[in-house]
């Protein structure tokens, strides 16, 4: 721990590993094809990278400024499976496929109702409130985009081995939350006054952490 002249104490980075439940590990490969009018499109294997983020809440920090993030859907895949942004940000979805995609947030239709995105079209969706949102395609349900809206800069994406790191954060207690594969999957309180190497084993149940 480092004490600054201003009197604010800063903890060391938070590091750790997120371990997937067995059913997600086994579903990381989806062999097969989607049959389209113009032929077959192989289903790309799912990966761990880009699908899990660890967020520290309850710390005094500057709120991230809103921005616009572009996600392309091409080859029946989203270019980003996970977007982490500040409140008020806009997610711009471009359809580069030759087929239409019916996109919505099924669990929160008031936020993003079902709407068809034609080939070559663009849909812009603003996210005003902090929380987790899962955009899905009705016809191709494997196409999904997680949007996690945060009020803190203290978060870290897990790599393909589940390892993550969050940069120096203010000393004190924080709520650690994990968003993984379209849901809040874990929540715990940690003490940042001492070094943290957090080992998180996700369960298979889709229990939401409010």
N, C-alpha and C positions, 0 to 999 in steps of 0.2 A: 504494500500500500504506500502511496506517495502523498504527502501533505503539501499542498501548494500554498504560496504566500497569501492568497485570498482566503485561506482557511477551508477551502473545499478539498476533501480527500478523494483520491481516485484509486479504484481497485485495479488489479491486474486484469488482462483480458479473460473472458469466460470461454473455455474450450470444452469440447466434449464430443460424444458420438451418439447418433440416433440409430437404433437398431429396428429394422422393419419386422412386423409380424410375419409368420410363415406364409400366410396366404398372399401377402403382397410380394414376398420374395419369389414365390412360385409363379406370380403373374407378371413378372418383369419381361417375360418373352411371350409374345402373342403370334405364333406362326399362323399363316393363312393369308387370304386375300379378300379384298372387297371387290365385288363384281359390279362394274359400272357399264354404261351403254357402250363406251369405247374401249372396253377391255378389263383387265384385272389390275388392281393396285395392291401391292404387298402391304400387309399390316406391319408397320415398323415396331421393333421391340421397344417396350417401355424401359425407361432408365430411372435410377434413383435421383440422378443429378437434376436440379431445378424443380423438384416437386416438394421439397421440405424446407421450411424456414423456422428458425428459433427466434423468438421475440422476447425482449426484456421490457416489462411494463412497470409503471409505478415509480419511475425515476425522473428527477428533474432534468429536462433536456429540451433543446430547441426542436420544435415541431417541424417535420419535413415539409418543404414547400410543395404545392401541387405542381404536377407536370403532366405531359402527354406521353404515353408509351404506346408504340405501335406493335401489334402482334399480327403476323401473317399466317393464314391457313393455306397450306399448299401440300399436295400429295396426301390429302386427308390427315394432315398433322398440323398442330399449332407450333409456331416457331418458338414460343415460350410457354411452358406449362405452368409457370408461376410468375406473377408480377407483384412486386411489393412497392407500394406508393403511399404518399401522404394524402390526407383527406382533401377532396376537391379535385383530385387528379382525373384525367380522362384516359380511358383505354380505347385505342383506335384499332379496330379489327378489319383487316383487309382480306378479302376472299380471292386468292390466286388460283383456286381450283376451277375446273370446268363444270362443276355442279354447285347447286345452291346449298346453303347451310341454314337451318332453322335454329337460331341461337336464342338462349334465354338463361336466366338463373331460376331453375325450376322450383327451388325452395323459397325463393324471394321474388316472385313475379312482379311485385310492385316496384322493385328496384330496376329490373330489366325484363320486360315482358317478351314473350315469344315473337320473333320477327324474322322473316326470310331475308337472308343476305345473298343476293344474286352473284354469279361469277363476275369478278372485276369490281364488285361493290365494296363500299366502306361503311362501317357502322361505328359510331362514336358513343361511348357510354361514360357518363360522369359518375364518380363514386364519392358521395358527400360525407358518409359516415364511416368511422373506424369499425373494422370488423373483417370477417372472412367471407368471400363470395366465390361461388363455383359456376362459371359459365359453361353450358353444355350445348352440344348439337343434338337435336331430337332424333335425326335419322342416323347419325354416326356417333353413338354415345361415347366412343373412345376418345373423341375430340373434346377436350376440356381445357379450360383456362382458369386457374386459381388466381383470384385477385385479393391480396391481403392489404388492407388499408391500415396504416399504423400512425400513431401519434408520437413516435420515438425514433431516433436514428440508431438505436441499439438493437440490431437484429443481425442474423447471419444465416446464409444459405448453406445447407448441407451438401457435401460433394458426393461423388458416386460411391464412396465408402461410408457415407453417413457422418463424416467428420465435419464439425463446424467451429467457427471462432467468431466471437463478438468483441470488438475493440474496447479499449478502456472506458469504463462507465463509472459514475459517481458511487462512492462507498455507501453501503446501506443494504436494505432488503429490497428485493425485486421479485415480481411474479414472472416466472419463465413459462412461456406458452409455445407449443409446437403445432404448426399447421402442416399437415402432410397428406398428400394425395386427396385433396379436396375437402378436408375437415380439420377441425381442432381436435387433436389426438392426445394431447398431454398438457398438464398444468401443474406447477409446483412453485413454492416459494424458496428462494435461495438467498444466502447471506454473502454479499459482495465484499465484506470486510476481510475475507480470507480467500486464498486462491481457489478457483473452482475448476474441476475437471468433471463435467456432468455426464453421466452415463444414462441414457434414456432408452428404455425398451418399450416400444409401442405395443399396445394390446390390439387385438383384432376387432374389438367392438367399436362401433362408431359413436362413442360417447362424446358429446359436444362439451367443450369447456366454454362457458358463457363469459 
